[in-house]
């Protein structure tokens, strides 16, 4: 929820509110990292996202090559 409100505040250029939400988000994020395996999970999630992005780029390149 905090992340959503933070993003909304940034989107609507509410810089003061964004700063407040960002500080709260950072605090919560740091406390979450204290749980076992959370940091490892987040790292794996990032790796999976990067792999999906690469696969998407390869597929787009191949499709565009065929269409051109």
OpenMM code with the backbone's topology and positions (N, CA, C; nanometers):
from openmm import Vec3, app, unit

residues = "UNK UNK UNK UNK UNK UNK UNK UNK UNK UNK UNK UNK UNK UNK UNK UNK UNK UNK UNK UNK UNK UNK UNK UNK UNK UNK UNK UNK UNK UNK UNK UNK UNK UNK UNK UNK UNK UNK UNK UNK UNK UNK UNK UNK UNK UNK UNK UNK UNK UNK UNK UNK UNK UNK UNK UNK UNK UNK UNK UNK UNK UNK UNK UNK UNK UNK UNK UNK".split()
positions = [
    Vec3(0.0824, -0.1201, 0.0000),
    Vec3(0.0000, 0.0000, 0.0000),
    Vec3(0.0866, 0.1262, 0.0000),
    Vec3(0.1904, 0.1235, 0.0800),
    Vec3(0.2788, 0.2408, 0.0865),
    Vec3(0.3434, 0.2646, -0.0503),
    Vec3(0.3832, 0.1563, -0.1168),
    Vec3(0.4450, 0.1712, -0.2485),
    Vec3(0.3459, 0.2329, -0.3469),
    Vec3(0.2204, 0.1893, -0.3424),
    Vec3(0.1190, 0.2460, -0.4317),
    Vec3(0.1002, 0.3952, -0.4058),
    Vec3(0.0865, 0.4329, -0.2796),
    Vec3(0.0658, 0.5746, -0.2475),
    Vec3(0.1882, 0.6568, -0.2847),
    Vec3(0.3066, 0.5972, -0.2684),
    Vec3(0.4294, 0.6665, -0.3047),
    Vec3(0.4319, 0.6931, -0.4556),
    Vec3(0.3981, 0.5911, -0.5345),
    Vec3(0.3971, 0.6055, -0.6802),
    Vec3(0.2916, 0.7073, -0.7234),
    Vec3(0.1748, 0.7012, -0.6615),
    Vec3(0.0694, 0.7980, -0.6946),
    Vec3(0.1126, 0.9410, -0.6634),
    Vec3(0.1758, 0.9597, -0.5500),
    Vec3(0.2218, 1.0937, -0.5130),
    Vec3(0.3240, 1.1448, -0.6145),
    Vec3(0.4124, 1.0564, -0.6585),
    Vec3(0.5120, 1.0968, -0.7582),
    Vec3(0.4445, 1.1293, -0.8911),
    Vec3(0.3472, 1.0467, -0.9298),
    Vec3(0.2758, 1.0659, -1.0566),
    Vec3(0.2025, 1.1997, -1.0595),
    Vec3(0.1450, 1.2373, -0.9465),
    Vec3(0.0694, 1.3624, -0.9389),
    Vec3(0.1545, 1.4791, -0.8892),
    Vec3(0.2862, 1.4591, -0.8913),
    Vec3(0.3849, 1.5627, -0.8580),
    Vec3(0.3621, 1.6240, -0.7202),
    Vec3(0.3317, 1.5395, -0.6239),
    Vec3(0.3172, 1.5819, -0.4848),
    Vec3(0.4480, 1.5482, -0.4129),
    Vec3(0.5485, 1.6323, -0.4333),
    Vec3(0.6828, 1.6010, -0.3882),
    Vec3(0.6965, 1.5856, -0.2373),
    Vec3(0.6264, 1.6676, -0.1611),
    Vec3(0.6355, 1.6565, -0.0147),
    Vec3(0.5749, 1.5254, 0.0332),
    Vec3(0.4576, 1.4919, -0.0199),
    Vec3(0.3937, 1.3650, 0.0163),
    Vec3(0.4802, 1.2481, -0.0288),
    Vec3(0.5376, 1.2595, -0.1481),
    Vec3(0.6237, 1.1532, -0.1998),
    Vec3(0.7404, 1.1296, -0.1049),
    Vec3(0.8026, 1.2358, -0.0587),
    Vec3(0.9170, 1.2231, 0.0318),
    Vec3(0.8766, 1.1527, 0.1610),
    Vec3(0.7596, 1.1844, 0.2126),
    Vec3(0.7104, 1.1204, 0.3355),
    Vec3(0.6871, 0.9719, 0.3111),
    Vec3(0.6182, 0.9397, 0.2022),
    Vec3(0.5898, 0.7998, 0.1710),
    Vec3(0.7179, 0.7226, 0.1405),
    Vec3(0.8110, 0.7864, 0.0725),
    Vec3(0.9384, 0.7218, 0.0389),
    Vec3(1.0149, 0.6863, 0.1654),
    Vec3(1.0165, 0.7769, 0.2609),
    Vec3(1.0858, 0.7515, 0.3872),
    Vec3(1.0209, 0.6331, 0.4604),
    Vec3(0.8884, 0.6305, 0.4626),
    Vec3(0.8164, 0.5211, 0.5270),
    Vec3(0.8406, 0.3888, 0.4523),
    Vec3(0.8397, 0.3954, 0.3202),
    Vec3(0.8649, 0.2767, 0.2382),
    Vec3(1.0048, 0.2228, 0.2647),
    Vec3(1.1040, 0.3109, 0.2660),
    Vec3(1.2418, 0.2681, 0.2902),
    Vec3(1.2565, 0.2030, 0.4270),
    Vec3(1.1895, 0.2584, 0.5263),
    Vec3(1.1933, 0.2022, 0.6607),
    Vec3(1.1323, 0.0619, 0.6633),
    Vec3(1.0165, 0.0470, 0.6007),
    Vec3(0.9524, -0.0850, 0.5946),
    Vec3(1.0369, -0.1846, 0.5164),
    Vec3(1.0951, -0.1384, 0.4077),
    Vec3(1.1790, -0.2248, 0.3244),
    Vec3(1.2979, -0.2770, 0.4044),
    Vec3(1.3608, -0.1898, 0.4792),
    Vec3(1.4750, -0.2299, 0.5619),
    Vec3(1.4339, -0.3326, 0.6671),
    Vec3(1.3156, -0.3131, 0.7274),
    Vec3(1.2705, -0.4084, 0.8286),
    Vec3(1.2361, -0.5431, 0.7658),
    Vec3(1.1849, -0.5423, 0.6435),
    Vec3(1.1535, -0.6675, 0.5742),
    Vec3(1.2808, -0.7462, 0.5433),
    Vec3(1.3874, -0.6753, 0.5119),
    Vec3(1.5129, -0.7426, 0.4797),
    Vec3(1.5691, -0.8215, 0.5974),
    Vec3(1.5219, -0.7944, 0.7178),
    Vec3(1.5689, -0.8663, 0.8355),
    Vec3(1.5115, -1.0073, 0.8450),
    Vec3(1.4062, -1.0357, 0.7695),
    Vec3(1.3497, -1.1699, 0.7705),
    Vec3(1.4399, -1.2632, 0.6898),
    Vec3(1.4533, -1.3880, 0.7374),
    Vec3(1.5386, -1.4828, 0.6637),
    Vec3(1.4880, -1.5033, 0.5207),
    Vec3(1.5793, -1.5162, 0.4307),
    Vec3(1.5550, -1.5489, 0.2898),
    Vec3(1.4909, -1.4368, 0.2081),
    Vec3(1.4510, -1.3285, 0.2678),
    Vec3(1.3869, -1.2213, 0.1909),
    Vec3(1.4849, -1.1597, 0.0916),
    Vec3(1.6038, -1.1320, 0.1380),
    Vec3(1.7035, -1.0721, 0.0480),
    Vec3(1.7353, -1.1678, -0.0673),
    Vec3(1.7473, -1.2970, -0.0368),
    Vec3(1.7727, -1.3959, -0.1405),
    Vec3(1.6546, -1.4030, -0.2382),
    Vec3(1.5332, -1.3989, -0.1855),
    Vec3(1.4138, -1.4009, -0.2691),
    Vec3(1.4113, -1.2802, -0.3638),
    Vec3(1.4408, -1.1618, -0.3105),
    Vec3(1.4396, -1.0414, -0.3932),
    Vec3(1.5467, -1.0470, -0.5022),
    Vec3(1.6609, -1.1048, -0.4686),
    Vec3(1.7672, -1.1192, -0.5676),
    Vec3(1.7246, -1.2168, -0.6780),
    Vec3(1.6634, -1.3281, -0.6392),
    Vec3(1.6142, -1.4244, -0.7380),
    Vec3(1.5049, -1.3628, -0.8250),
    Vec3(1.4182, -1.2855, -0.7630),
    Vec3(1.3122, -1.2180, -0.8374),
    Vec3(1.3702, -1.1241, -0.9426),
    Vec3(1.4728, -1.0517, -0.9052),
    Vec3(1.5394, -0.9617, -0.9993),
    Vec3(1.6025, -1.0404, -1.1140),
    Vec3(1.6650, -1.1535, -1.0831),
    Vec3(1.7259, -1.2371, -1.1870),
    Vec3(1.6206, -1.2910, -1.2837),
    Vec3(1.5083, -1.3356, -1.2312),
    Vec3(1.4006, -1.3859, -1.3162),
    Vec3(1.3470, -1.2747, -1.4054),
    Vec3(1.3273, -1.1564, -1.3480),
    Vec3(1.2779, -1.0436, -1.4270),
    Vec3(1.3745, -1.0072, -1.5392),
    Vec3(1.5036, -1.0108, -1.5102),
    Vec3(1.6038, -0.9813, -1.6132),
    Vec3(1.6006, -1.0863, -1.7235),
    Vec3(1.5862, -1.2125, -1.6853),
    Vec3(1.5782, -1.3208, -1.7843),
    Vec3(1.4552, -1.3050, -1.8723),
    Vec3(1.3418, -1.2718, -1.8122),
    Vec3(1.2197, -1.2512, -1.8895),
    Vec3(1.2344, -1.1342, -1.9867),
    Vec3(1.3004, -1.0295, -1.9415),
    Vec3(1.3241, -0.9145, -2.0290),
    Vec3(1.4100, -0.9539, -2.1480),
    Vec3(1.5134, -1.0325, -2.1244),
    Vec3(1.6005, -1.0770, -2.2336),
    Vec3(1.5250, -1.1653, -2.3323),
    Vec3(1.4442, -1.2568, -2.2804),
    Vec3(1.3649, -1.3439, -2.3675),
    Vec3(1.2687, -1.2602, -2.4516),
    Vec3(1.2053, -1.1629, -2.3890),
    Vec3(1.1126, -1.0750, -2.4603),
    Vec3(1.1849, -1.0006, -2.5720),
    Vec3(1.3034, -0.9519, -2.5437),
    Vec3(1.3795, -0.8787, -2.6444),
    Vec3(1.4188, -0.9685, -2.7613),
    Vec3(1.4565, -1.0921, -2.7326),
    Vec3(1.4930, -1.1855, -2.8394),
    Vec3(1.3714, -1.2145, -2.9261),
    Vec3(1.2566, -1.2386, -2.8635),
    Vec3(1.1339, -1.2667, -2.9383),
    Vec3(1.0953, -1.1472, -3.0251),
    Vec3(1.1006, -1.0271, -2.9671),
    Vec3(1.0675, -0.9068, -3.0437),
    Vec3(1.1608, -0.8898, -3.1624),
    Vec3(1.2889, -0.9142, -3.1426),
    Vec3(1.3874, -0.9007, -3.2502),
    Vec3(1.3565, -0.9991, -3.3627),
    Vec3(1.3271, -1.1241, -3.3259),
    Vec3(1.2975, -1.2257, -3.4275),
    Vec3(1.1704, -1.1905, -3.5043),
    Vec3(1.0671, -1.1498, -3.4337),
    Vec3(0.9402, -1.1128, -3.4988),
    Vec3(0.9601, -0.9932, -3.5913),
    Vec3(1.0294, -0.8923, -3.5430),
    Vec3(1.0543, -0.7745, -3.6260),
    Vec3(1.1385, -0.8096, -3.7488),
    Vec3(1.2312, -0.9038, -3.7328),
    Vec3(1.3130, -0.9467, -3.8467),
    Vec3(1.2287, -1.0143, -3.9525),
    Vec3(1.1328, -1.0940, -3.9095),
    Vec3(1.0454, -1.1630, -4.0040),
    Vec3(0.9515, -1.0627, -4.0710),
    Vec3(0.9013, -0.9672, -3.9971),
    Vec3(0.8079, -0.8684, -4.0519),
    Vec3(0.8754, -0.7722, -4.1477),
    Vec3(1.0016, -0.7447, -4.1251),
    Vec3(1.0732, -0.6519, -4.2136),
    Vec3(1.1169, -0.7269, -4.3351),
] * unit.nanometer
topology = app.Topology()
chain = topology.addChain("A")
for resn in residues:
    res = topology.addResidue(resn, chain)
    for name in ("N", "CA", "C"):
        topology.addAtom(name, app.Element.getBySymbol(name[0]), res)
